[in-house]
Structure formats: structure tokens, C-alpha cells
Amino acid sequence: MSHGAYRKLILSSAMLATALPCMASINNGDFENWSSNSPNGWSTIDSGITLSASNTIVNSGALAAKVVVNTASQSNTDLLQEVTVEAGKSYLFSSWVYHTEGGIKARLIADGYQGYSNPALLNQWQQISYTYTATSNATITVGLRFYDVSGFDGSETIYVDSFTPGSSDTTPPPPVGCADNTVNLALTTDNYGEETSWQITNAQGIAVASGGSYSGNNSYTEQACLVDGDYTFSIFDSYGDGICCSFGNGSYALTSAQTTLANGSSFQSSEATPFILGDNTNPETPPSEPTGYYVTAQGLTGYTLKTALYNIIKGHNSQGYSAIWSFYDLASRDKYFENDNSILDRYSENPTGQDSYNYVAVSDQCGTYNSEADCYNREHSFPKSWFGGTNEPMNSDVHHIFATDGYVNSKRSNYPFGEVGSASFTSSNGSKLGSAASSINYSGTVFEPIDEFKGDFARAYFYMATRYENVIGTWQNNTTTSNAVLNGSSNQVFENWVVTMLVNWHNDDPVSQLELDRNQAAYEHQGNRNPYIDHPEFVEMIW
């Protein structure tokens, strides 16, 4: 039986381990038994990690392992034990991990180093697994190794639970029928199949199906049985070059009952697509924030609330400036106005009629242009000169970087957002550049987006004021325009005229489905959310 067919059977009905007889013995894989701060059965705990039992963040049972990684030396970060395997048997080794900061990723060990976790998925459980076929009767090493990635600050906590084996004879049991929604994944790998993994998460951010550790240039069919609800399918490439087309022609398609839920091939580190199963098809139903995401902000108001929100969203995992293109390919399509899947450009989109021009994702992206309608690029709605140039993580933070016409973007330059009294330039959708209207109590050149998107930009600015609370107070004097907008504080952040205008824009243009979907996609892309989209009431509770 093929590797793909075997995986299909074990994924069916989400019986990832329990459907198979347990032939390999994992000692204390649920981390329920401890001696002091050592989990029983795990015989090798290296000096670069320290462990303790956790009863607060748990995947199953009463306890999980809290692992604090305090070194970037990979040879000192292994958590291991040995198991006995039998020749001709196939074993599914699987572990659940929970990231808290995003500077560490876990790698499964099963007689060698196998698939990785995704460090961008914060504050939620995810599964990594590998199917191992024994060629002889042997004792092999299994466990986890922890790797530092960009953003590692020298000490980071990750939780581990439910390290389990599954095994089968050469003839696995037949699949169990699915009484809910059968979801099928057709996956073709590129030359480096071992770099590819995927998962499906539910509305609470919990992984309900996953796969990985594939071989190169092969086709696989995976299957899961899912109840009605909201889900997100995410596919990952650990090298960061997707599965097409530089090193092979990989692709994927997720379907259910003849309906395509997600498909693609060209991406970088990851691609995520939300989908709905069953009758929960109300387009106004927002993507759900992870359970407990804002729990530490409950009951707070004013700048104390803002600081609590900063501590929740500060640890995002920067994906780099080039990754914004793939984010646009995924999360900046017009599914809300013309619904034609073109790039949704906030500087040219006509929300009440036909757009003057459309951009095709990827092929129309650029860095040079001569006039409007030439191409789209990456607009820092909060100009990068205000935070000192191409500094990370601000320079690649997708919460404030929007797909826009390159020429109109250049006209906007780094001028403040405002309300125009006399326009010197007007884009095809009515966005304007010109001298400020006297009503906003500012004298100077400003750029005014159309009413449909004013709230979007206001909430992006409130996000920036919160996410970068620790440094934004020093940005005021970087440029003349940043001095006009910022007041040099870390609490109010903006000048009074800016606060008044942004709060008005926020109230006059409420959160839209477009923003809800983009916020979820940004969370899946870099691991943090815009609180003012999830909870619009926070704006006036703070400002």
C-alpha cells in the first residue's frame, strides 16, 4: 500500500492515532508523571532547555510539559527517549506543541530529524507528525528538538503534550465512515517534499487535521472528517519558497462534495485560506478570535488597557518584506465589491460601481510605474520614514501595509492622512492629495482616502500606536510629517487633531467583513491581531 493511501486511512474521521493498535511503547507521552522537574520516561533533557509540569496550558489530560529554551545551540535542545519498533511495521509518531512568542520552532525526531512546527501560530495547539516504517527490528530515538528562528530573544517558552505513536500492520484497518463533512486534500509535492506540511484549524484555532514529512515529486490524497463550522486551511514550506515552481511543480487542492475550498501552488513560507462547512454560511459572521486571546485585557480601560493590548500583540513573528507579496496574493483579493478576485486596491477601488482598472495578483505587482493603472505595490499606510526606514518588524507588518496603485502611493508619499480642502491630485476612485481642510485643525498637505476605507486606515493607526508602544514615542522627530502627526508620547501617541479625526473615521466607517477577513489572515501570516478590528469598542475606551 502506498504511503499516501496509508496516510489517508489514518486521517479519516480524524482518528490520527486512536484507530491503530499501539505497537510502539512511548513512556509518559502525555507528560502526566513527573519526578521533580523531569518527566518520567524522557531520559535525555539537554542543558539548553529546562522543563516543568504545566496545568494551565494543556492539550489533553491534566498536565503538559512547559519547555523553556534558553540557548540557540541546537545540540543542547533535545527532549528524547528510545522505543522499540518491528520490521515491516509503520508507526505514526505525533506530538502537539504550543508556541507563545514565535522565536522557536519544534522539530519531530523519529530515527532522524523530521517535520517542523509553525512558529507563527501563537497561543494555540498544533500537531506535527511523521510516519516511520521500520526496515528491521530495532530501537530508535524519538522526541523533539527546538530551533531558534528570527525573533528569538534568548529565552522562550513552548508547551508540549500528547506525544503518541500509532502503528499498523502492512494492511491497515478499513476507514471509518464519516457522518459529517468529508474533506479531501490532493497534494503534489515539489522536489523537496520534506519541507511541506499543512493543517486545518477550527474557529478556536485548534488543529483538527494535519500532515507532513512527505517525499519529493509525489502525489498524496489526505482525508479528514469535520463537523459543520468555520475552518482555516494552512500550508507551509519550511524553506520559504512554496511548492512551485523553482524546484518542481507542486500544487494542492482541498475539496468537499465537489466544492473547492482552497487551492494553490505558488507561495513563500505559508498560505492560509478560510472556509466554511455546513449551514454556517452567513457572510457577516466574523472569523473568531482565539479563545482567551484578550483575557488579560478584561476589565481595563484607558492607557492601562492599551498597554495590556501591547503585551498581547507585541510578540508577532515578522515574515519579512518580500513575504508581503504572497500575503496579498492570499488576503488582498476583491471578494467584497466586484467579487472578481482582482487585487483590492484601496486607492482605486470604486465601492459603488465598476473599477477604472483591475490588477491581477502577482503578475501586476511592481516597484516602478509611470502613471496610475500601471501596477500595484506595498503601501505603508504609516509611512516607513516615520519609524526610521526599513526597520523590522515595522517594515513588514501587514497590519498597516496595503496593496495600492504604485503611482497613487507615490503621490501620497509620507504626507499625513487628513481631510482635503483643496485637491492638487485626485485618483480614479476619489482619493485626494491637497491642502488640509480648516475643519481638522491642521495646516499642511494631507492625503484623504475615500470614506469606504477611512475606518480601515484609522484602525491600522491605532494598531501601530499599540503594537509599537515601547518605541513609538521616539519617532516624532524622524521627519517633518511624523512630527505633525505624533506627539512624542507612548500613551496618546498622536497629536490632538489626529486623535479627533481618527476616532471620527473609526466611528463613521465601522469594521467591515473585508477587515475581519484580513485581520484573520494577518494573524495566520504573522501571529498577532489588530485588537481594534476584533473589539472596536477599545478605541474610545482608550482615546
C-alpha positions as CSV (number, residue, x, y, z in Angstrom):
1,M,0.0,0.0,0.0
2,S,1.3,3.5,-0.9
3,H,2.4,6.0,1.8
4,G,-0.3,8.4,0.6
5,A,-3.0,5.7,0.9
6,Y,-1.9,4.8,4.4
7,R,-2.0,8.5,5.5
8,K,-5.4,8.8,4.0
9,L,-6.7,6.0,6.2
10,I,-5.2,7.3,9.4
11,L,-6.5,10.8,8.8
12,S,-10.0,9.6,8.0
13,S,-12.5,10.7,10.7
14,A,-9.6,12.5,12.4
15,M,-8.6,9.2,14.0
16,L,-5.0,10.2,13.8
17,A,-3.7,7.8,16.4
18,T,-6.6,6.0,18.2
19,A,-7.7,4.0,15.2
20,L,-4.5,1.9,15.2
21,P,-3.2,-0.7,17.6
22,C,-0.3,0.6,19.7
23,M,2.7,-1.4,18.8
24,A,5.5,1.0,19.9
25,S,5.6,2.0,23.6
26,I,6.0,5.7,24.4
27,N,6.7,6.1,28.0
28,N,4.8,9.1,29.6
29,G,3.9,10.6,26.2
30,D,1.1,12.6,27.9
31,F,3.5,14.1,30.4
32,E,1.3,13.2,33.3
33,N,4.1,11.7,35.5
34,W,6.9,13.8,36.9
35,S,9.8,13.4,39.3
36,S,10.7,16.9,40.4
37,N,11.0,18.9,37.1
38,S,11.8,15.8,35.0
39,P,9.0,14.0,33.1
40,N,9.3,10.3,33.7
41,G,10.5,8.3,30.7
42,W,12.2,11.1,28.9
43,S,15.8,10.1,29.6
44,T,17.6,12.9,27.8
45,I,17.0,16.5,28.7
46,D,19.8,18.7,27.5
47,S,21.3,21.7,29.2
48,G,19.8,24.2,26.8
49,I,16.2,23.6,27.9
50,T,14.5,23.4,31.3
51,L,11.2,21.6,31.9
52,S,8.4,21.8,34.4
53,A,4.8,20.5,34.6
54,S,2.1,22.8,33.4
55,N,-1.6,22.5,34.5
56,T,-2.7,25.7,32.7
57,I,-1.8,25.2,29.1
58,V,-2.7,21.5,28.4
59,N,-3.7,19.7,25.2
60,S,-5.1,16.6,26.9
61,G,-5.1,15.1,30.5
62,A,-4.2,17.2,33.5
63,L,-0.6,18.2,32.7
64,A,1.7,19.2,29.8
65,A,5.4,19.9,29.6
66,K,6.5,23.5,29.8
67,V,9.8,23.8,28.0
68,V,11.9,26.9,28.4
69,V,14.5,27.2,25.6
70,N,17.4,29.3,26.7
71,T,20.1,28.7,24.1
72,A,20.5,29.0,20.3
73,S,22.8,25.9,20.3
74,Q,20.7,23.2,18.7
75,S,22.8,20.4,20.1
76,N,21.6,21.4,23.6
77,T,17.8,21.4,23.0
78,D,16.8,17.7,22.6
79,L,14.0,16.0,24.5
80,L,14.3,12.3,23.8
81,Q,13.5,8.7,24.6
82,E,14.0,5.4,22.9
83,V,11.3,3.0,21.6
84,T,11.4,-0.4,20.1
85,V,10.0,-1.0,16.5
86,E,9.4,-4.1,14.5
87,A,10.4,-4.8,10.9
88,G,7.7,-4.2,8.4
89,K,5.5,-2.1,10.7
90,S,4.6,1.5,10.1
91,Y,4.4,4.0,13.0
92,L,2.8,7.4,13.2
93,F,4.8,9.4,15.7
94,S,2.9,12.6,16.6
95,S,3.3,15.5,19.1
96,W,1.3,18.6,19.9
97,V,3.1,21.9,20.6
98,Y,2.0,25.3,21.7
99,H,4.1,28.4,20.8
100,T,3.9,31.6,22.9
101,E,6.4,34.0,21.2
102,G,7.3,32.8,17.8
103,G,11.1,32.7,18.0
104,I,11.3,29.0,18.4
105,K,10.2,26.0,16.3
106,A,10.0,22.4,17.3
107,R,11.2,19.5,15.1
108,L,10.0,16.0,15.4
109,I,12.6,13.3,15.9
110,A,11.8,9.7,14.8
111,D,15.0,7.9,13.9
112,G,16.3,11.2,12.5
113,Y,15.0,14.7,12.1
114,Q,11.6,15.1,10.5
115,G,9.0,17.9,10.2
116,Y,8.8,21.3,11.9
117,S,6.1,23.1,13.8
118,N,5.0,26.5,12.5
119,P,6.2,29.2,15.0
120,A,3.9,31.8,13.5
121,L,0.8,30.1,15.0
122,L,0.8,31.6,18.5
123,N,-1.2,30.7,21.6
124,Q,-2.8,27.6,20.0
125,W,-2.1,23.9,19.8
126,Q,-0.7,22.5,16.6
127,Q,0.3,19.0,15.6
128,I,3.4,17.7,13.9
129,S,3.6,14.1,12.9
130,Y,5.7,11.6,10.8
131,T,5.1,8.1,9.5
132,Y,8.0,5.9,10.1
133,T,8.3,2.4,8.5
134,A,10.8,0.1,10.3
135,T,13.1,-1.9,8.0
136,S,14.3,-4.1,10.8
137,N,13.7,-4.9,14.5
138,A,15.4,-2.0,16.2
139,T,15.5,0.5,19.0
140,I,15.1,4.1,17.6
141,T,15.3,7.5,19.2
142,V,12.1,9.7,19.2
143,G,11.4,13.1,20.6
144,L,11.7,16.8,19.8
145,R,14.5,19.3,19.1
146,F,13.9,23.0,19.5
147,Y,15.3,25.5,17.0
148,D,15.7,29.3,17.3
149,V,14.3,31.4,14.4
150,S,14.2,35.1,13.7
151,G,12.9,36.9,16.7
152,F,14.4,34.6,19.3
153,D,15.3,36.7,22.4
154,G,17.4,34.1,24.2
155,S,14.7,32.6,26.3
156,E,11.3,31.4,25.1
157,T,8.6,29.1,26.3
158,I,6.9,26.3,24.3
159,Y,4.5,23.7,25.6
160,V,4.5,20.0,24.6
161,D,1.8,17.4,25.1
162,S,0.3,14.2,23.7
163,F,3.4,12.6,22.2
164,T,1.9,9.5,20.8
165,P,2.6,6.6,18.5
166,G,0.3,4.8,16.2
167,S,1.3,1.8,14.3
168,S,-0.2,-0.6,11.7
169,D,0.5,-3.9,10.1
170,T,1.1,-3.8,6.4
171,T,-2.7,-4.0,5.9
172,P,-4.3,-1.1,7.9
173,P,-7.9,-1.4,9.1
174,P,-10.6,0.0,6.7
175,P,-11.5,3.6,7.0
176,V,-14.5,4.5,9.2
177,G,-17.5,6.2,7.5
178,C,-17.9,9.9,8.0
179,A,-21.3,11.2,9.1
180,D,-20.3,14.8,8.8
181,N,-18.2,16.6,6.1
182,T,-15.6,14.6,4.3
183,V,-12.7,16.9,3.2
184,N,-10.2,15.7,0.7
185,L,-6.7,17.1,0.1
186,A,-4.9,16.4,-3.2
187,L,-1.3,17.3,-2.7
188,T,1.6,17.1,-5.2
189,T,5.0,17.8,-3.7
190,D,7.9,19.6,-5.4
191,N,11.5,18.2,-5.3
192,Y,11.7,18.8,-1.5
193,G,8.5,17.2,-0.1
194,E,10.0,17.1,3.4
195,E,9.7,20.9,3.6
196,T,5.9,20.7,3.1
197,S,3.3,20.4,5.8
198,W,-0.3,21.5,6.3
199,Q,-3.0,21.8,8.9
200,I,-6.7,22.6,9.3
201,T,-7.7,24.7,12.3
202,N,-11.2,25.3,13.6
203,A,-12.7,28.6,14.7
204,Q,-10.9,28.4,18.1
205,G,-7.5,28.0,16.4
206,I,-7.2,24.3,17.3
207,A,-5.7,22.0,14.7
208,V,-8.2,19.3,13.8
209,A,-6.1,17.6,11.0
210,S,-2.6,18.0,9.7
211,G,0.1,16.3,7.7
212,G,3.8,16.5,6.8
213,S,7.1,14.6,6.2
214,Y,6.4,13.9,2.5
215,S,8.8,12.7,-0.1
216,G,9.6,14.8,-3.2
217,N,7.7,14.7,-6.5
218,N,4.9,12.5,-5.2
219,S,1.1,12.8,-5.2
220,Y,-0.8,12.3,-1.9
221,T,-4.5,12.1,-1.0
222,E,-5.4,13.1,2.5
223,Q,-8.8,12.9,4.1
224,A,-10.5,14.3,7.3
225,C,-14.0,14.2,8.7
226,L,-15.1,17.6,10.0
227,V,-18.3,18.9,11.7
228,D,-20.0,22.0,10.4
229,G,-18.2,25.2,11.2
230,D,-15.5,27.7,10.3
231,Y,-12.0,26.5,9.4
232,T,-8.7,27.6,8.0
233,F,-6.5,25.5,5.8
234,S,-2.8,26.4,6.0
235,I,0.0,25.0,4.0
236,F,3.7,25.6,5.0
237,D,7.1,25.4,3.3
238,S,9.9,25.3,5.9
239,Y,12.4,26.6,3.3
240,G,10.2,29.6,2.4
241,D,9.9,29.1,-1.4
242,G,6.5,27.4,-1.7
243,I,5.9,24.2,-3.7
244,C,6.0,25.7,-7.2
245,C,7.8,26.4,-9.5
246,S,11.5,26.9,-8.9
247,F,12.2,23.3,-7.7
248,G,9.3,21.2,-9.1
249,N,5.7,21.7,-9.9
250,G,3.9,21.1,-6.7
251,S,0.2,22.0,-6.0
252,Y,-2.7,21.4,-3.7
253,A,-6.5,21.4,-3.8
254,L,-8.8,21.0,-0.8
255,T,-12.3,19.9,-1.7
256,S,-15.5,18.8,-0.1
257,A,-18.6,17.5,-2.0
258,Q,-17.3,18.7,-5.4
259,T,-16.6,22.2,-3.9
260,T,-13.1,23.6,-4.0
261,L,-12.3,25.1,-0.5
262,A,-8.7,26.0,-1.1
263,N,-6.1,25.5,-3.9
264,G,-2.7,26.9,-4.9
265,S,0.9,26.2,-5.6
266,S,3.0,29.4,-5.6
267,F,3.6,30.9,-2.1
268,Q,6.5,31.5,0.2
269,S,6.6,30.3,3.8
270,S,2.9,29.8,4.1
271,E,-0.6,30.3,2.6
272,A,-3.8,30.2,4.6
273,T,-7.4,30.0,3.3
274,P,-10.5,30.2,5.5
275,F,-13.5,28.1,4.6
276,I,-16.9,27.2,6.0
277,L,-18.6,23.8,6.2
278,G,-22.3,23.2,6.6
279,D,-25.0,25.8,7.0
280,N,-22.9,28.4,8.7
281,T,-22.7,30.5,5.6
282,N,-23.7,33.9,6.9
283,P,-21.2,36.3,5.2
284,E,-21.5,38.6,8.1
285,T,-20.2,36.0,10.6
286,P,-16.7,37.2,11.5
287,P,-13.7,34.9,11.9
288,S,-13.4,34.0,15.5
289,E,-10.5,35.3,17.6
290,P,-8.7,32.6,19.5
291,T,-10.4,31.7,22.8
292,G,-8.9,33.8,25.6
293,Y,-6.7,35.9,23.3
294,Y,-7.7,39.2,25.1
295,V,-8.4,37.7,28.5
296,T,-5.6,39.7,30.2
297,A,-7.2,42.9,29.0
298,Q,-10.6,42.3,30.6
299,G,-11.9,45.0,32.9
300,L,-9.3,47.5,31.9
301,T,-9.7,51.0,30.3
302,G,-7.6,53.9,29.2
303,Y,-3.9,53.6,28.6
304,T,-3.7,50.6,31.0
305,L,-5.9,48.8,28.5
306,K,-3.6,49.9,25.7
307,T,-0.6,48.6,27.5
308,A,-2.3,45.2,28.1
309,L,-3.1,45.0,24.4
310,Y,0.5,45.8,23.6
311,N,1.7,42.9,25.7
312,I,-0.8,40.6,23.9
313,I,0.2,41.6,20.3
314,K,3.9,42.5,20.7
315,G,5.4,39.1,20.0
316,H,4.5,38.8,16.3
317,N,6.7,36.8,14.0
318,S,8.0,39.0,11.3
319,Q,7.9,37.2,7.9
320,G,10.0,39.8,6.1
321,Y,9.2,42.4,3.5
322,S,9.2,40.1,0.4
323,A,6.6,37.9,2.1
324,I,4.0,40.7,1.7
325,W,3.5,39.8,-1.9
326,S,2.3,36.3,-1.1
327,F,0.1,37.7,1.7
328,Y,-1.6,40.0,-0.9
329,D,-2.0,37.0,-3.2
330,L,-3.9,35.3,-0.4
331,A,-5.6,38.1,1.5
332,S,-6.0,41.1,-0.7
333,R,-8.4,39.8,-3.4
334,D,-11.7,41.6,-4.2
335,K,-14.4,39.3,-2.8
336,Y,-16.4,42.2,-1.5
337,F,-17.2,44.7,-4.3
338,E,-16.9,43.4,-7.9
339,N,-16.1,40.0,-6.4
340,D,-13.8,39.4,-9.4
341,N,-10.7,38.1,-7.4
342,S,-8.6,41.0,-8.6
343,I,-6.3,42.8,-6.1
344,L,-8.3,45.1,-3.9
345,D,-6.6,48.5,-4.1
346,R,-7.9,51.0,-1.5
347,Y,-6.6,53.9,-3.7
348,S,-8.5,52.8,-6.8
349,E,-11.4,50.6,-5.6
350,N,-14.8,52.0,-6.5
351,P,-17.2,50.5,-3.9
352,T,-20.4,51.6,-5.7
353,G,-19.6,50.9,-9.3
354,Q,-17.1,49.4,-11.8
355,D,-13.4,50.0,-11.1
356,S,-11.5,52.0,-13.7
357,Y,-8.9,49.3,-13.9
358,N,-8.1,46.0,-12.2
359,Y,-4.9,44.3,-11.1
360,V,-4.1,40.6,-11.5
361,A,-2.5,39.1,-8.4
362,V,1.3,38.6,-8.6
363,S,1.7,39.4,-12.4
364,D,0.8,43.1,-11.9
365,Q,2.9,43.7,-8.8
366,C,5.9,46.0,-9.3
367,G,8.3,48.6,-8.0
368,T,8.3,51.0,-10.9
369,Y,5.5,52.9,-12.6
370,N,4.8,55.9,-14.8
371,S,1.1,56.6,-14.2
372,E,-2.0,55.4,-12.5
373,A,-3.1,51.8,-13.5
374,D,0.4,50.6,-14.2
375,C,0.8,48.2,-11.3
376,Y,0.3,47.8,-7.6
377,N,2.8,47.8,-4.8
378,R,3.1,47.8,-1.0
379,E,1.8,50.9,0.7
380,H,3.0,51.7,4.2
381,S,-0.1,53.5,5.4
382,F,2.0,54.5,8.4
383,P,5.0,55.8,6.3
384,K,8.2,53.9,6.9
385,S,10.2,57.1,7.1
386,W,8.3,57.9,10.3
387,F,9.9,54.8,12.0
388,G,13.3,55.3,10.5
389,G,13.2,53.4,7.2
390,T,13.3,49.7,6.5
391,N,13.4,48.8,10.2
392,E,11.8,45.5,11.3
393,P,9.3,44.4,12.3
394,M,7.5,47.6,11.3
395,N,8.6,47.5,7.7
396,S,6.9,44.1,7.1
397,D,4.0,44.4,9.5
398,V,1.0,43.6,7.2
399,H,-1.5,45.2,9.6
400,H,-0.6,48.6,8.2
401,I,0.7,47.7,4.7
402,F,-1.9,47.6,2.0
403,A,-1.9,46.8,-1.7
404,T,-2.3,50.1,-3.6
405,D,-1.7,51.6,-7.1
406,G,2.0,52.4,-7.2
407,Y,1.6,55.8,-8.8
408,V,-1.1,56.9,-6.3
409,N,1.1,55.6,-3.5
410,S,3.9,57.8,-4.7
411,K,1.6,60.8,-4.8
412,R,0.6,60.1,-1.2
413,S,4.3,59.9,-0.3
414,N,4.7,60.3,3.5
415,Y,2.1,63.0,3.9
416,P,-0.3,62.6,6.9
417,F,-3.8,61.3,6.3
418,G,-6.3,64.1,6.6
419,E,-9.3,65.7,5.0
420,V,-8.5,67.8,1.9
421,G,-9.9,71.3,1.4
422,S,-8.3,72.0,-2.0
423,A,-7.1,69.0,-4.0
424,S,-4.0,69.0,-6.2
425,F,-4.4,65.4,-7.2
426,T,-7.4,63.0,-7.3
427,S,-7.1,59.3,-8.0
428,S,-9.6,57.3,-10.1
429,N,-11.7,56.4,-7.0
430,G,-11.7,59.9,-5.4
431,S,-8.7,59.6,-3.1
432,K,-7.2,63.1,-2.8
433,L,-4.0,64.9,-2.1
434,G,-4.0,68.6,-1.3
435,S,-4.1,71.2,1.4
436,A,-5.9,70.3,4.6
437,A,-9.4,71.5,5.3
438,S,-9.6,74.0,8.1
439,S,-12.1,71.8,9.9
440,I,-9.4,69.3,11.1
441,N,-7.3,72.0,12.8
442,Y,-4.1,71.3,10.8
443,S,-2.4,73.4,8.2
444,G,-0.4,71.5,5.6
445,T,-0.6,68.9,2.8
446,V,-2.6,65.8,3.6
447,F,-3.8,62.7,1.8
448,E,-7.5,61.7,2.1
449,P,-8.7,58.2,1.3
450,I,-12.4,57.6,0.3
451,D,-15.0,57.2,3.1
452,E,-15.2,53.4,2.5
453,F,-11.7,52.9,3.8
454,K,-11.2,55.7,6.3
455,G,-12.0,53.4,9.2
456,D,-9.6,50.8,7.9
457,F,-6.7,53.2,8.0
458,A,-7.8,54.7,11.4
459,R,-7.7,51.2,13.0
460,A,-4.4,50.5,11.3
461,Y,-3.0,53.6,13.1
462,F,-4.5,52.7,16.4
463,Y,-2.8,49.3,15.9
464,M,0.6,50.9,15.3
465,A,0.2,53.1,18.4
466,T,-0.4,49.9,20.4
467,R,1.9,47.4,18.8
468,Y,4.9,49.7,19.0
469,E,4.1,51.4,22.3
470,N,7.6,50.7,23.5
471,V,9.3,52.7,20.8
472,I,6.8,55.0,19.0
473,G,7.4,57.8,21.5
474,T,10.9,58.3,19.9
475,W,9.7,58.6,16.3
476,Q,8.2,62.1,16.4
477,N,11.3,63.9,15.1
478,N,12.3,61.5,12.4
479,T,10.6,63.6,9.7
480,T,8.6,66.8,9.5
481,T,5.4,64.9,8.7
482,S,5.9,62.4,11.6
483,N,6.3,65.5,13.8
484,A,2.9,66.8,12.6
485,V,1.2,63.5,13.5
486,L,3.0,62.1,16.6
487,N,3.2,63.9,19.9
488,G,6.2,62.2,21.3
489,S,4.3,60.1,23.9
490,S,3.8,56.4,24.2
491,N,0.3,56.6,25.6
492,Q,-1.8,59.1,23.5
493,V,0.8,58.8,20.7
494,F,-0.9,61.2,18.2
495,E,-1.5,64.9,18.2
496,N,-4.9,66.0,19.3
497,W,-6.1,66.8,15.8
498,V,-5.1,63.3,14.6
499,V,-6.9,61.6,17.5
500,T,-10.1,63.5,16.9
501,M,-10.0,62.7,13.1
502,L,-9.1,59.0,13.5
503,V,-11.8,58.4,16.1
504,N,-14.4,60.1,13.8
505,W,-13.2,57.9,10.9
506,H,-13.4,54.8,13.0
507,N,-16.9,55.6,14.1
508,D,-18.2,56.7,10.7
509,D,-16.7,53.7,8.9
510,P,-17.4,50.6,11.1
511,V,-15.5,47.4,10.8
512,S,-16.3,45.5,7.6
513,Q,-16.2,41.9,6.6
514,L,-13.2,42.8,4.5
515,E,-11.3,43.9,7.6
516,L,-12.4,40.9,9.6
517,D,-11.1,38.5,7.0
518,R,-7.9,40.4,6.5
519,N,-7.3,40.5,10.3
520,Q,-7.6,36.7,10.5
521,A,-5.3,36.3,7.5
522,A,-2.7,38.6,9.1
523,Y,-2.9,36.6,12.3
524,E,-2.2,33.4,10.4
525,H,0.6,35.2,8.5
526,Q,2.5,36.7,11.4
527,G,0.8,35.6,14.6
528,N,-0.9,38.7,16.0
529,R,-4.2,40.5,15.6
530,N,-5.4,44.1,15.4
531,P,-7.4,44.5,18.6
532,Y,-9.5,47.4,17.2
533,I,-10.9,45.2,14.5
534,D,-11.8,42.4,16.9
535,H,-13.1,44.9,19.5
536,P,-13.9,48.3,18.0
537,E,-15.1,49.5,21.4
538,F,-11.5,49.5,22.6
539,V,-10.8,52.7,20.6
540,E,-13.0,55.0,22.7
541,M,-12.1,53.1,25.9
542,I,-8.5,54.2,25.3
543,W,-8.7,57.5,23.3
